[in-house]
Amino acid sequence: MKIILAQGNPGTEYEKTRHNVGFLVLDAYAGKHELSFLTKTKFDAEIAEQGNGENKVLLVKPTTYYNETGKSARALADFYKVEATDILVIHDDLALPFGTLRTREKGSDAGNNGIKSLNAHIGENYARIRIGTHNELADTIGQHDFVLSKFTADESEKLTSDIFSKTHELIDNFIQSNHQNTSHSL
């Protein structure tokens, strides 16, 4: 069993923001596979399921808000008896230029509060897809305002034309136990 968990914030006011790029990727992935998300309050998440038994994959969008996603991950890992190594987290990364995708098998939080929460609840040994969101606007407004800002029209186009498809390929690699440390600039 694999868990694909996206970082993001629930609520319409956060839709299409940089902090929610993980949710955007997972929504597109679920749509591609004709899967629907259902609210599961005992896991503090919206979950879409694919497959069954050992081949089951859960697509997870925590409803705990970005900085508390570890709570949802811990509840899921405990209930399904899943090791951290079978969890893939998709999140934005302010330190990477927009269009950069970086995968890692484990690691520190690098100042990301959502990752701090995950590390506190499930440890550091889970896989990640980091999606770069940095652009010149990040240097002129505060970090908090920047991560909650919407993508530009050009960035939105690049998300749907390039970033989603490459990220979906990386998700499939993880599901097939073929996750490696990589870096892609799209």
Backbone as numpy.savetxt, mean C-alpha at the origin, in Angstrom:
# Nx Ny Nz CAx CAy CAz Cx Cy Cz
-1.27 -18.39 2.06 -2.11 -17.21 2.06 -1.23 -15.98 2.06
-1.68 -14.97 1.32 -0.96 -13.70 1.25 -1.90 -12.55 1.59
-1.36 -11.53 2.21 -2.10 -10.31 2.51 -1.42 -9.15 1.80
-2.18 -8.43 0.99 -1.69 -7.23 0.32 -2.38 -6.06 1.00
-1.63 -5.28 1.77 -2.19 -4.21 2.58 -1.71 -2.86 2.05
-2.65 -1.99 1.78 -2.32 -0.66 1.27 -2.43 0.37 2.39
-1.51 1.29 2.43 -1.57 2.40 3.37 -2.48 3.48 2.77
-3.23 4.14 3.62 -4.10 5.22 3.18 -5.03 5.66 4.29
-5.85 6.63 3.99 -6.84 7.16 4.93 -8.23 6.93 4.36
-9.18 6.50 5.20 -10.55 6.35 4.73 -11.22 7.72 4.59
-12.24 7.79 3.78 -13.02 9.02 3.64 -12.79 9.72 2.32
-13.86 10.33 1.83 -13.80 10.97 0.51 -12.83 12.14 0.46
-12.60 12.81 1.59 -11.69 13.96 1.56 -10.24 13.55 1.29
-9.91 12.26 1.45 -8.55 11.79 1.22 -8.37 11.06 -0.12
-9.48 10.85 -0.83 -9.39 10.16 -2.11 -8.46 10.91 -3.05
-7.68 10.19 -3.79 -6.77 10.72 -4.80 -5.69 11.64 -4.23
-5.38 11.48 -2.94 -4.25 12.22 -2.37 -3.00 11.34 -2.44
-1.85 11.98 -2.29 -0.57 11.27 -2.36 -0.47 10.19 -1.27
-0.97 10.49 -0.09 -0.92 9.53 1.02 -1.77 8.30 0.71
-2.72 8.41 -0.20 -3.62 7.31 -0.51 -3.25 6.58 -1.80
-2.03 6.76 -2.29 -1.66 6.09 -3.53 -1.74 4.56 -3.37
-1.49 4.05 -2.18 -1.63 2.61 -1.94 -3.07 2.15 -2.16
-4.03 2.92 -1.64 -5.45 2.60 -1.85 -5.79 2.66 -3.34
-5.27 3.67 -4.04 -5.55 3.82 -5.48 -5.04 2.60 -6.25
-3.84 2.15 -5.93 -3.27 0.97 -6.59 -4.13 -0.25 -6.31
-4.52 -0.44 -5.06 -5.30 -1.62 -4.70 -6.70 -1.59 -5.30
-7.31 -0.41 -5.36 -8.62 -0.29 -6.01 -8.52 -0.69 -7.49
-7.48 -0.23 -8.16 -7.29 -0.57 -9.58 -7.02 -2.07 -9.74
-6.24 -2.64 -8.85 -5.93 -4.08 -8.90 -7.21 -4.90 -8.69
-8.01 -4.51 -7.70 -9.28 -5.21 -7.45 -10.21 -5.09 -8.66
-10.28 -3.91 -9.25 -11.11 -3.71 -10.44 -10.67 -4.59 -11.59
-9.37 -4.69 -11.79 -8.82 -5.53 -12.87 -9.22 -6.99 -12.69
-9.32 -7.43 -11.43 -9.66 -8.82 -11.12 -11.13 -9.00 -10.75
-11.92 -7.95 -10.96 -13.36 -7.96 -10.69 -13.67 -8.38 -9.24
-12.94 -7.80 -8.31 -13.13 -8.06 -6.89 -13.76 -6.84 -6.23
-14.55 -7.08 -5.20 -15.21 -5.99 -4.48 -14.75 -6.00 -3.03
-14.61 -4.80 -2.48 -14.23 -4.65 -1.08 -15.47 -4.67 -0.20
-15.37 -5.37 0.93 -16.42 -5.40 1.95 -15.82 -4.92 3.26
-16.58 -4.16 4.01 -16.11 -3.67 5.31 -16.14 -4.82 6.31
-15.01 -5.02 6.97 -14.88 -6.04 8.01 -14.43 -5.34 9.28
-15.40 -4.98 10.12 -15.11 -4.16 11.29 -14.17 -4.86 12.28
-14.21 -6.18 12.38 -13.33 -6.85 13.34 -11.86 -6.74 12.95
-11.60 -6.40 11.68 -10.23 -6.18 11.22 -9.94 -4.70 10.97
-10.89 -3.83 11.24 -10.73 -2.40 10.95 -10.25 -2.20 9.52
-10.98 -2.81 8.57 -10.51 -2.75 7.19 -11.63 -3.04 6.20
-11.39 -2.61 4.98 -12.16 -3.06 3.82 -11.32 -4.13 3.16
-11.95 -5.27 2.85 -11.19 -6.42 2.35 -11.87 -7.00 1.11
-11.04 -7.33 0.13 -11.48 -8.07 -1.05 -10.70 -9.39 -1.04
-11.37 -10.49 -1.34 -10.73 -11.80 -1.30 -10.62 -12.39 -2.70
-9.49 -13.06 -2.94 -9.25 -13.74 -4.20 -8.73 -15.13 -3.87
-9.22 -16.15 -4.57 -8.76 -17.51 -4.34 -9.31 -18.09 -3.06
-8.75 -19.25 -2.66 -9.17 -19.89 -1.42 -8.05 -20.76 -0.86
-8.23 -21.20 0.37 -7.24 -22.06 1.03 -5.87 -21.41 1.07
-4.84 -22.21 0.79 -3.47 -21.70 0.80 -3.25 -20.65 -0.29
-4.08 -20.67 -1.33 -3.95 -19.73 -2.44 -4.76 -18.45 -2.23
-5.37 -18.29 -1.06 -6.18 -17.12 -0.80 -5.30 -15.88 -0.70
-5.79 -14.79 -1.28 -5.12 -13.49 -1.20 -6.14 -12.49 -0.69
-5.76 -11.74 0.34 -6.62 -10.68 0.86 -6.05 -9.34 0.43
-6.88 -8.53 -0.19 -6.54 -7.15 -0.51 -7.13 -6.31 0.61
-6.31 -5.53 1.30 -6.73 -4.88 2.54 -6.49 -3.37 2.49
-7.56 -2.63 2.78 -7.47 -1.18 2.96 -7.92 -0.88 4.40
-6.96 -0.69 5.32 -7.34 -0.42 6.71 -8.19 0.84 6.83
-9.12 0.81 7.77 -9.98 1.97 8.04 -9.52 2.69 9.30
-8.33 2.39 9.76 -7.79 2.95 11.01 -7.10 4.28 10.82
-7.03 4.78 9.63 -6.21 5.93 9.24 -4.75 5.48 9.14
-4.05 6.19 8.32 -2.69 5.84 7.89 -1.76 5.49 9.05
-1.74 6.31 10.07 -0.75 6.16 11.14 -1.05 5.03 12.12
-2.16 4.33 11.94 -2.52 3.24 12.85 -2.78 1.92 12.12
-2.25 1.77 10.91 -2.54 0.58 10.10 -1.99 -0.71 10.71
-1.04 -0.60 11.61 -0.51 -1.80 12.25 -1.56 -2.57 13.03
-2.55 -1.87 13.58 -3.63 -2.54 14.32 -4.39 -3.50 13.42
-4.72 -3.04 12.23 -5.44 -3.89 11.27 -4.58 -5.07 10.84
-3.31 -4.80 10.54 -2.40 -5.86 10.12 -2.26 -6.93 11.19
-2.14 -6.51 12.45 -1.99 -7.47 13.55 -3.24 -8.33 13.70
-4.42 -7.71 13.61 -5.67 -8.47 13.74 -5.79 -9.51 12.63
-5.44 -9.14 11.41 -5.49 -10.07 10.28 -4.47 -11.19 10.43
-3.24 -10.84 10.78 -2.18 -11.84 10.93 -2.54 -12.85 12.01
-3.09 -12.36 13.13 -3.47 -13.27 14.21 -4.62 -14.18 13.81
-5.65 -13.62 13.20 -6.82 -14.40 12.84 -6.49 -15.46 11.79
-5.75 -15.08 10.76 -5.45 -16.00 9.66 -4.15 -16.78 9.87
-3.46 -16.54 10.98 -2.19 -17.22 11.28 -1.18 -17.00 10.15
-1.04 -15.74 9.74 -0.15 -15.36 8.65 1.13 -14.75 9.23
2.25 -15.19 8.73 3.54 -14.62 9.12 3.74 -13.27 8.42
4.53 -12.41 9.01 4.81 -11.10 8.41 5.41 -11.25 7.01
6.15 -12.31 6.77 6.77 -12.51 5.46 5.74 -12.78 4.36
4.49 -13.04 4.73 3.42 -13.23 3.75 2.55 -12.00 3.61
3.06 -10.86 4.08 2.34 -9.59 3.97 3.14 -8.64 3.08
2.45 -8.02 2.14 3.02 -6.99 1.28 2.30 -5.68 1.58
3.07 -4.64 1.87 2.50 -3.32 2.16 2.83 -2.38 1.01
1.82 -1.66 0.54 1.99 -0.69 -0.53 1.78 0.70 0.07
2.78 1.58 -0.10 2.66 2.90 0.51 3.40 3.96 -0.29
3.02 5.20 -0.03 3.68 6.35 -0.64 5.03 6.57 0.03
5.94 7.19 -0.71 7.24 7.52 -0.15 7.63 8.92 -0.61
7.64 9.83 0.33 7.95 11.23 0.06 9.41 11.43 -0.35
10.29 10.53 0.05 11.71 10.66 -0.28 12.04 10.25 -1.71
11.13 9.55 -2.37 11.38 9.09 -3.74 10.69 10.00 -4.74
11.34 10.31 -5.85 10.70 11.14 -6.88 9.44 10.46 -7.42
8.47 11.29 -7.81 7.24 10.74 -8.38 7.61 9.83 -9.56
6.96 8.67 -9.61 7.21 7.71 -10.69 8.24 6.66 -10.36
8.83 6.74 -9.17 9.81 5.73 -8.75 9.09 4.68 -7.92
9.34 3.42 -8.24 8.81 2.29 -7.47 10.01 1.55 -6.90
9.96 1.26 -5.62 11.04 0.52 -4.99 10.44 -0.60 -4.15
10.92 -1.81 -4.33 10.44 -2.94 -3.53 11.54 -3.35 -2.55
11.10 -3.77 -1.39 12.02 -4.25 -0.36 11.37 -5.44 0.34
12.23 -6.32 0.87 11.73 -7.49 1.59 11.49 -7.19 3.07
12.11 -6.15 3.59 11.93 -5.74 4.98 12.61 -4.40 5.15
12.51 -3.81 6.35 13.22 -2.57 6.57 12.67 -1.73 7.71
13.34 -0.61 7.92 12.95 0.32 8.97 11.82 1.23 8.49
11.37 2.11 9.36 10.24 2.99 9.02 10.66 4.23 8.24
11.93 4.63 8.29 12.44 5.82 7.59 11.57 7.06 7.85
10.99 7.15 9.04 10.19 8.31 9.41 8.74 8.26 9.00
8.30 7.18 8.36 6.91 7.03 7.93 6.09 6.50 9.11
5.12 7.29 9.59 4.34 6.91 10.77 3.49 5.67 10.56
2.98 5.46 9.36 2.23 4.24 9.09 3.11 3.01 9.18
4.32 3.12 8.66 5.28 2.01 8.73 5.72 1.80 10.19
5.86 2.88 10.95 6.18 2.75 12.38 5.11 1.91 13.08
3.85 2.18 12.76 2.75 1.42 13.36 2.82 -0.05 12.96
3.07 -0.30 11.68 3.19 -1.70 11.23 4.37 -2.39 11.90
5.51 -1.73 11.96 6.69 -2.34 12.60 6.42 -2.64 14.07
5.70 -1.76 14.76 5.38 -1.98 16.17 4.45 -3.17 16.36
3.55 -3.40 15.40 2.56 -4.47 15.55 2.96 -5.80 14.93
3.72 -5.79 13.82 4.05 -7.07 13.17 5.55 -7.25 12.91
6.37 -6.30 13.35 7.81 -6.39 13.10 8.17 -5.79 11.75
9.43 -5.93 11.35 9.92 -5.31 10.13 10.05 -6.28 8.96
9.72 -7.55 9.14 9.99 -8.57 8.12 8.84 -8.79 7.15
8.25 -7.72 6.66 7.22 -7.82 5.63 7.71 -7.08 4.40
7.19 -7.49 3.25 7.60 -6.90 1.97 6.91 -5.55 1.76
7.54 -4.71 0.95 6.98 -3.38 0.69 7.11 -3.02 -0.77
6.15 -2.25 -1.23 6.26 -1.52 -2.49 6.13 -0.06 -2.11
7.20 0.68 -2.31 7.22 2.11 -2.01 7.00 2.86 -3.32
6.04 3.76 -3.33 5.70 4.53 -4.52 6.09 5.98 -4.29
7.04 6.46 -5.07 7.52 7.83 -4.92 6.46 8.85 -5.28
6.32 9.88 -4.43 5.33 10.93 -4.66 5.94 12.32 -4.70
7.24 12.42 -4.49 7.90 13.73 -4.38 7.90 14.48 -5.72
7.61 15.76 -5.65 7.79 16.67 -6.78 8.21 18.02 -6.21
8.36 19.03 -7.07 8.86 20.34 -6.61 7.92 21.01 -5.60
6.62 20.68 -5.61 5.69 21.26 -4.65 6.06 20.87 -3.21
6.63 19.69 -3.04 7.01 19.21 -1.70 8.02 20.13 -1.05
8.80 20.82 -1.84 9.81 21.71 -1.29 9.27 23.09 -0.91
8.02 23.38 -1.31 7.47 24.71 -1.05 6.35 24.73 -0.01
5.72 23.59 0.22 4.68 23.52 1.26 5.13 22.50 2.30
4.51 22.49 3.44 4.88 21.55 4.49 4.61 20.11 4.08
5.36 19.19 4.70 5.22 17.77 4.40 3.79 17.28 4.62
3.17 17.68 5.71 1.80 17.26 6.01 0.85 17.70 4.90
0.93 18.96 4.48 0.06 19.45 3.40 0.36 18.73 2.09
1.63 18.46 1.86 2.00 17.82 0.59 1.43 16.41 0.48
1.59 15.57 1.52 1.11 14.19 1.41 -0.41 14.13 1.31
-1.10 15.18 1.78 -2.56 15.21 1.68 -3.04 15.98 0.45
-2.10 16.40 -0.41 -2.48 17.09 -1.64 -2.83 16.07 -2.73
-3.59 16.54 -3.70 -4.01 15.69 -4.82 -2.89 15.64 -5.86
-2.90 14.59 -6.66 -1.96 14.49 -7.76 -2.33 15.49 -8.85
-1.33 15.97 -9.58 -1.59 16.85 -10.72 -2.24 16.02 -11.82
-2.78 16.66 -12.84 -3.39 15.95 -13.97 -2.36 15.06 -14.66
-1.15 15.57 -14.86 -0.10 14.77 -15.50 0.28 13.56 -14.64
0.38 13.78 -13.34 0.71 12.67 -12.45 -0.41 11.63 -12.43
-1.66 12.07 -12.42 -2.79 11.14 -12.45 -2.76 10.29 -13.71
-2.42 10.91 -14.83 -2.30 10.17 -16.10 -1.19 9.13 -16.01
-0.06 9.51 -15.45 1.07 8.58 -15.32 0.72 7.43 -14.36
-0.04 7.74 -13.32 -0.48 6.68 -12.40 -1.25 5.61 -13.15
-2.25 6.04 -13.91 -3.11 5.07 -14.60 -2.44 4.43 -15.81
-1.54 5.16 -16.46 -0.93 4.59 -17.67 0.30 3.73 -17.38
1.05 4.02 -16.34 2.30 3.31 -16.10 2.43 2.70 -14.70
2.20 3.52 -13.70 2.50 3.09 -12.33 1.60 1.96 -11.87
0.31 2.04 -12.15 -0.60 0.97 -11.73 -0.19 -0.37 -12.35
0.08 -0.39 -13.65 0.39 -1.67 -14.29 1.68 -2.27 -13.75
2.70 -1.45 -13.53 3.96 -1.98 -12.99 3.76 -2.44 -11.55
3.01 -1.69 -10.76 2.75 -2.09 -9.38 1.94 -3.39 -9.34
0.98 -3.54 -10.25 0.19 -4.78 -10.31 1.10 -5.97 -10.63
2.05 -5.76 -11.50 3.03 -6.82 -11.82 3.83 -7.19 -10.57
4.22 -6.20 -9.79 4.97 -6.46 -8.56 4.12 -7.18 -7.52
2.83 -6.85 -7.45 1.91 -7.56 -6.55 1.81 -9.02 -6.98
1.63 -9.26 -8.27 1.55 -10.63 -8.77 2.83 -11.40 -8.45
3.99 -10.76 -8.60 5.26 -11.42 -8.25 5.26 -11.83 -6.79
4.79 -10.96 -5.90 4.74 -11.29 -4.48 3.81 -12.47 -4.23
2.64 -12.44 -4.84 1.67 -13.53 -4.67 2.28 -14.86 -5.11
3.11 -14.82 -6.15 3.76 -16.03 -6.67 5.09 -16.32 -5.97
5.31 -15.66 -4.82 6.53 -15.82 -4.03 7.78 -15.49 -4.83
7.69 -14.47 -5.65 8.81 -14.05 -6.49 9.13 -12.57 -6.24
9.11 -12.16 -4.96 9.36 -10.77 -4.59 10.86 -10.55 -4.41
11.39 -9.51 -5.02 12.80 -9.19 -4.92 12.97 -7.70 -4.66
14.13 -7.32 -4.16 14.44 -5.91 -4.01 14.71 -5.32 -5.39
13.92 -4.32 -5.78 14.06 -3.70 -7.10 13.83 -2.22 -7.00
14.19 -1.51 -8.06 13.90 -0.09 -8.18 13.56 0.19 -9.63
12.45 0.92 -9.85 11.99 1.25 -11.20 11.68 2.73 -11.26
12.11 3.39 -12.30 11.72 4.78 -12.55 10.86 4.80 -13.79
9.60 5.22 -13.63 8.66 5.19 -14.75 8.41 6.58 -15.27
